[in-house]
Amino acid sequence: MPATLYYEDVFVPGGFPRHTYNPKGTLQLEEKVSDAARNLCKLVVVTGHTELGKTVLVRSVFPRDS
């Protein structure tokens, strides 16, 4: 039987969603965003509809504590 997930476990305002983050492997978005760290002259703009995971994508590559 799967563990019970509560609302606050899934929707983490200002945090990283451990249970629902879906890496965009086929699009290689994580790799494209991380390329910016190697080139200080690059500007990266991430756009899209609300709730698509833009902030989570960027924070998965650039955590707040780094």
C-alpha positions as CSV (number, residue, x, y, z in Angstrom):
1,M,0.0,0.0,0.0
2,P,1.5,3.4,-1.0
3,A,2.3,5.9,1.7
4,T,-0.3,8.7,2.2
5,L,0.7,12.0,0.7
6,Y,-0.7,15.2,2.1
7,Y,-1.3,18.5,0.3
8,E,1.7,20.1,1.9
9,D,3.9,17.2,0.8
10,V,3.0,17.7,-2.8
11,F,2.6,21.5,-3.1
12,V,5.6,23.2,-1.4
13,P,5.4,27.0,-1.8
14,G,8.9,28.2,-2.3
15,G,10.3,24.7,-2.0
16,F,11.2,21.8,-4.3
17,P,8.4,19.2,-4.8
18,R,10.1,15.9,-4.1
19,H,7.1,13.8,-5.1
20,T,5.8,15.5,-8.2
21,Y,8.9,16.9,-10.1
22,N,9.0,15.4,-13.5
23,P,12.5,15.8,-15.2
24,K,12.2,16.9,-18.8
25,G,14.8,14.3,-20.0
26,T,13.7,14.1,-23.6
27,L,13.8,17.9,-24.0
28,Q,17.2,18.1,-22.1
29,L,16.0,21.3,-20.4
30,E,18.0,20.7,-17.3
31,E,21.2,20.4,-19.4
32,K,20.4,23.5,-21.4
33,V,19.8,25.6,-18.3
34,S,22.9,24.2,-16.6
35,D,25.0,25.3,-19.7
36,A,24.5,28.9,-18.5
37,A,26.6,28.2,-15.4
38,R,29.6,27.4,-17.6
39,N,29.2,30.6,-19.7
40,L,29.0,33.7,-17.6
41,C,28.1,35.8,-20.7
42,K,24.8,33.9,-21.2
43,L,21.3,35.1,-20.2
44,V,18.7,32.4,-19.8
45,V,15.0,33.2,-20.0
46,V,12.5,30.5,-19.1
47,T,9.0,31.3,-20.2
48,G,5.7,29.4,-20.3
49,H,2.2,29.1,-18.9
50,T,1.6,29.2,-15.2
51,E,2.2,25.9,-13.2
52,L,4.4,24.3,-15.9
53,G,7.4,24.0,-13.5
54,K,9.6,26.8,-14.7
55,T,10.8,27.8,-11.2
56,V,11.2,24.2,-10.2
57,L,13.2,23.5,-13.3
58,V,15.6,26.4,-12.6
59,R,15.9,25.5,-8.9
60,S,16.6,21.9,-9.7
61,V,19.7,23.1,-11.6
62,F,20.6,26.1,-9.4
63,P,19.5,25.3,-5.8
64,R,19.1,28.3,-3.5
65,D,21.9,27.2,-1.3
66,S,24.5,27.2,-4.1
